[in-house]
Amino acid sequence: MTRLFQPIYRIFYPAKDPEEIKRVYGIPGNIDFQFSLRPDGWMELTSEQLPGLVTEGRNPQELLEMFNDAVLTYYDVPKREADIIFPVLNLSGIGTVTHRDAKVMKHA
């Protein structure tokens, strides 16, 4: 979903509480992942905990969004339920990445 339409979409389908989504769909509270920086400059995440999960991003913020999308897809969470369930990623060598809407999500 494009960033332009997402706020409009969320007016009609508010995102549910991330903790509720994790509980209902059986998503672990913490997911271990492997982070790598590819030679072409893209960042990549994989997880042995979730076989087959691979996602990438051009920058840390995009990687965080793509990681959330990959986890939600992995657990078959309908798009109308949530966009972000892990608002923070700790990336070795880069630091902590916090989703830009983290404050809004806490009140949703």
TAPEHU-V467328 format. One record per residue. N is the residue number from 0. OMEGA is omega in whole degrees, 0 to 359 (* if undefined). D_CENTER is the distance of its C-alpha to the mean C-alpha in whole Angstrom. Layout:
n-><N,N>
omega-><OMEGA,OMEGA>
d_center-><D_CENTER,D_CENTER>
This chain:
n-><0,1,2,3,4,5,6,7,8,9,10,11,12,13,14,15,16,17,18,19,20,21,22,23,24,25,26,27,28,29,30,31,32,33,34,35,36,37,38,39,40,41,42,43,44,45,46,47,48,49,50,51,52,53,54,55,56,57,58,59,60,61,62,63,64,65,66,67,68,69,70,71,72,73,74,75,76,77,78,79,80,81,82,83,84,85,86,87,88,89,90,91,92,93,94,95,96,97,98,99,100,101,102,103,104,105,106,107>
omega-><183,180,179,185,183,179,178,179,182,173,182,181,180,178,178,180,182,180,177,179,179,182,184,185,177,180,180,179,178,177,176,180,176,182,175,175,184,179,180,177,179,177,185,174,171,179,174,179,180,184,179,181,176,177,184,177,181,180,184,181,178,178,177,179,180,177,178,179,180,180,178,177,180,182,177,176,179,183,182,183,186,173,185,173,174,184,183,172,174,183,180,180,181,181,183,177,180,180,185,179,186,180,179,183,181,182,184,*>
d_center-><14,15,15,18,18,15,17,20,18,16,20,21,18,17,13,14,14,11,13,15,13,12,16,17,15,16,12,13,13,12,11,13,12,15,14,17,18,20,23,22,20,17,14,13,11,13,13,17,16,14,17,16,12,12,10,11,11,15,14,11,10,9,8,5,4,6,4,2,5,7,7,7,10,11,12,14,12,14,12,15,13,10,7,5,6,5,7,9,9,12,14,17,19,17,16,14,11,11,9,12,12,12,15,15,13,15,18,16>
